[in-house]
Amino acid sequence: MARYVLQLAFDGDPWRLSVRPAHREHLRRLKEEGRLVTAGPWADDSGALHVYEVADEAELKDILRRDPYTEVDGYEIVLLKEWNQIM
C-alpha cells in the first residue's frame, strides 16, 4: 500500500456545495474501507487536504472519478503526490 496526499482548491461554485453531503458520504465510506486516512477543508473553505492509503495512483484516480465533486467539476487538483509518513 502507498500513501498519497491530495490537495484540492475550490472555486466557490454553488454546484459543489449542492453535492457536499454526497461527497462527505463518499469520504466516509472510503474511511470505513481503510482507503482514506484523513480529510478536511481549509478553515476558509478555499480547498481541502486528503490523505489516502491505496495500492497505487491508479486506484486513487479511480476514487476521484467516483467523487460527487468530480461530477460537478467542483475542484482543481493542486497536488497529488505519494508521501512517506515517518511519524
Sine and cosine of phi, psi and omega as CSV:
sin_phi,cos_phi,sin_psi,cos_psi,sin_omega,cos_omega
0.00,0.00,0.46,-0.89,0.00,-1.00
-0.77,-0.64,0.50,-0.87,0.07,-1.00
-0.98,-0.22,0.68,-0.74,0.03,-1.00
-0.79,-0.61,0.65,-0.76,0.12,-0.99
-0.98,-0.20,0.72,-0.69,0.02,-1.00
-0.81,-0.58,0.86,-0.52,0.09,-1.00
-0.93,-0.36,0.79,-0.62,-0.02,-1.00
-0.92,-0.39,0.49,-0.87,0.15,-0.99
-0.88,-0.47,0.68,-0.73,0.03,-1.00
-0.96,-0.27,0.56,-0.83,-0.05,-1.00
-0.98,-0.22,0.03,1.00,0.03,-1.00
1.00,0.06,0.08,1.00,0.01,-1.00
-0.90,0.43,0.79,-0.62,-0.02,-1.00
-0.90,0.44,-0.35,0.94,0.05,-1.00
-0.88,0.48,-0.59,0.81,0.03,-1.00
-0.87,0.48,-0.71,0.70,-0.02,-1.00
-0.90,0.43,-0.51,0.86,0.00,-1.00
-0.92,0.38,-0.43,0.90,0.02,-1.00
-0.96,-0.27,0.14,0.99,-0.02,-1.00
-0.82,0.57,-0.70,0.71,0.02,-1.00
-0.85,0.52,-0.66,0.75,0.02,-1.00
-0.92,0.38,-0.62,0.79,0.05,-1.00
-0.88,0.48,-0.72,0.69,-0.02,-1.00
-0.92,0.38,-0.54,0.84,0.09,-1.00
-0.91,0.41,-0.65,0.76,0.07,-1.00
-0.85,0.53,-0.73,0.69,0.01,-1.00
-0.91,0.42,-0.63,0.77,0.00,-1.00
-0.87,0.49,-0.68,0.73,0.02,-1.00
-0.89,0.45,-0.67,0.74,0.02,-1.00
-0.89,0.45,-0.62,0.78,0.04,-1.00
-0.89,0.45,-0.72,0.70,0.02,-1.00
-0.88,0.47,-0.57,0.82,0.01,-1.00
-0.97,0.23,-0.19,0.98,-0.02,-1.00
1.00,0.10,0.20,0.98,0.01,-1.00
-1.00,-0.09,-0.29,0.96,0.07,-1.00
-0.93,-0.38,0.84,-0.55,0.01,-1.00
-0.99,0.13,-0.77,0.63,0.00,-1.00
-0.33,-0.94,0.37,-0.93,0.01,-1.00
-0.32,-0.95,0.49,-0.87,0.09,-1.00
0.04,-1.00,0.39,-0.92,-0.01,-1.00
-0.99,0.14,0.38,-0.92,0.18,-0.98
-0.90,0.44,0.42,-0.91,-0.04,-1.00
-0.85,0.53,-0.51,0.86,0.00,-1.00
-1.00,-0.02,0.11,0.99,0.02,-1.00
0.86,0.52,0.49,0.87,0.03,-1.00
-1.00,0.05,-0.08,1.00,-0.02,-1.00
0.13,-0.99,-0.27,-0.96,-0.05,-1.00
-0.42,-0.91,0.25,-0.97,0.08,-1.00
-0.79,-0.61,0.77,-0.63,0.05,-1.00
-0.81,-0.58,0.55,-0.83,0.13,-0.99
-0.82,-0.57,0.83,-0.56,-0.05,-1.00
-0.91,-0.42,0.49,-0.87,0.17,-0.99
-0.85,-0.52,0.96,-0.28,-0.12,-0.99
-0.66,-0.75,0.16,-0.99,-0.01,-1.00
-0.91,0.40,-0.67,0.75,-0.06,-1.00
-0.25,-0.97,0.03,-1.00,-0.03,-1.00
-0.89,0.45,-0.53,0.85,0.02,-1.00
-0.89,0.46,-0.64,0.77,0.04,-1.00
-0.90,0.43,-0.66,0.75,0.02,-1.00
-0.89,0.45,-0.67,0.74,0.02,-1.00
-0.90,0.43,-0.54,0.84,0.09,-1.00
-0.92,0.40,-0.66,0.75,0.06,-1.00
-0.86,0.51,-0.70,0.71,-0.01,-1.00
-0.91,0.41,-0.59,0.81,0.02,-1.00
-0.87,0.48,-0.52,0.85,-0.04,-1.00
-1.00,-0.02,-0.05,1.00,-0.01,-1.00
-0.96,0.28,0.75,-0.66,0.04,-1.00
-0.82,0.57,-0.51,0.86,0.05,-1.00
-0.89,0.46,-0.54,0.84,0.02,-1.00
-0.91,0.41,-0.63,0.78,-0.02,-1.00
-0.86,0.50,-0.52,0.86,-0.01,-1.00
-0.97,-0.26,0.23,0.97,-0.01,-1.00
0.79,0.61,0.76,0.65,-0.15,-0.99
-1.00,0.00,0.11,0.99,-0.02,-1.00
-0.40,-0.92,0.23,-0.97,0.16,-0.99
-0.84,-0.54,0.68,-0.73,0.07,-1.00
-0.98,0.18,0.87,-0.49,0.05,-1.00
-1.00,0.01,-0.64,0.77,-0.04,-1.00
-0.49,-0.87,0.73,-0.68,0.16,-0.99
-0.66,-0.75,0.95,-0.30,-0.15,-0.99
-0.54,-0.84,0.65,-0.76,0.09,-1.00
-0.92,0.39,0.62,-0.79,-0.14,-0.99
-0.75,-0.66,0.70,-0.72,0.09,-1.00
-0.98,-0.22,0.98,-0.21,0.01,-1.00
-0.98,0.22,0.75,-0.66,0.05,-1.00
-0.93,-0.37,-0.29,0.96,0.06,-1.00
-0.64,-0.77,0.00,0.00,0.00,0.00
